[in-house]
Amino acid sequence: MLAAILLALIGVADIVRAATRDQSPSRRGRAIVAVAVAWALIAWVAWLGLGLPLWGVLIEVVGAAVWIATTRSGRASRAVGRWFPVAGLAAGLAALVLGGGVGAEAGGIVGDWYRGDHLEFLCPVPLAAVVAGIGSALFLIESANVIVTSALPTGVQKASAPPAVAKRRWRQAPAPEQPRPEPLKGGRMIGPIERLLLAGFTLAGAWPVVAALIAAKGIVRFPEINKASGGDQAEYFLIGSLVSWACAFALAGLCWVLALA
């Protein structure tokens, strides 16, 4: 269950960081305070609410802080390498899961409340799997974007640059500027929604829906890729999609492992 706590710590911090990326220093300072308060609350729930050992929770907090420090700009810094944070996180999660998952048998206040009669519809699902589902969902929202960004090749333009406008002669009156529609900013939302849907349908065993979602993304993006010159757009799309899907399937598998443990 400590693996789920680590995912939750990283996910909350990355969500706050993404929301305050272009904000003023004062707002970023308040964001740091908000992350510290959220981490303290998660650590308190893990220690007293779930009965996890305090030393294990403190190690997860340190691990989450290392992730944030090595992915400050949304991509792994050059000093530590692009894949160092991802490899370290994967190794840590694997060690926690293969090592038996310290604190797999949840106790504490939350554990006693969960085993009560008022949650009969969740009785077949172990509490460790529920906590893993929450932590995985938080991680898939923004933290998975860091992994996808680290995997993408550098120097690839996602959209073709607008054609250069010829210089007007000084005698020619400038043309009135036409109002331009505000571009949609849903690009960063497509990935998280897609990953959450894939992970949810995978846990539900709805494999036809999973295949339909993957096929639908390829069909929708095919015209854009087909118009692009060269193979950069196709490479960008394939690498980003495959890494994003791998994150969703890996965390869904983590929830299954904790549910069967």
MOLIN-V142592 format. One record per backbone hydrogen bond with DSSP energy under -1.0 kcal/mol. NH is the residue of the N-H (numbers start at 1). CO is the residue of the C=O. Records with the same first field share a line. If there is no record, write none. Layout:
BEGIN
NH: CO, CO
END
This chain:
BEGIN
5: 1
6: 2
7: 3
8: 4
9: 5
10: 6
11: 7
12: 8
13: 9
14: 10
15: 11
16: 12
17: 13
18: 14
19: 15
20: 16
23: 20
28: 24
29: 25
30: 26
31: 27
32: 28
33: 29
34: 30
35: 31
36: 32
37: 33
38: 34
39: 35
40: 36
41: 37
42: 38
43: 39
44: 40
45: 41
46: 42
47: 43
48: 44
49: 44
50: 45
52: 46
57: 53
58: 54
59: 55
60: 56
61: 57
62: 58
63: 59
64: 60
65: 61
66: 62
67: 63
68: 64
69: 65
70: 66
74: 71
77: 70
81: 77
87: 83
88: 84
89: 85
90: 86
91: 87
92: 88
93: 89
94: 90
95: 91
96: 92
97: 93
98: 94
99: 95
100: 97
101: 96
104: 101
106: 104
107: 50
109: 48
110: 49
111: 49, 107
112: 108
113: 109
114: 110
115: 111
116: 113
122: 119
123: 120
125: 122
130: 126
131: 127
132: 128
133: 129
134: 130
135: 131
136: 132
137: 133
138: 134
139: 135
140: 136
144: 139
147: 143
148: 144
149: 145
150: 146
151: 147
152: 148
190: 186
193: 189
194: 190
195: 191
196: 192
197: 193
198: 194
199: 195
200: 196
201: 197
202: 198
203: 199
204: 200
206: 201
207: 205
210: 206
211: 207
212: 208
213: 209
214: 210
215: 211
216: 212
217: 213
218: 214
219: 215
220: 216
221: 217
225: 221
226: 222
227: 223
235: 231
236: 232
237: 233
238: 234
239: 235
240: 236
241: 237
242: 238
243: 239
244: 240
245: 241
246: 242
247: 243
248: 244
249: 245
250: 246
251: 247
252: 248
253: 249
254: 250
255: 251
256: 252
257: 253
258: 254
259: 255
260: 256
END
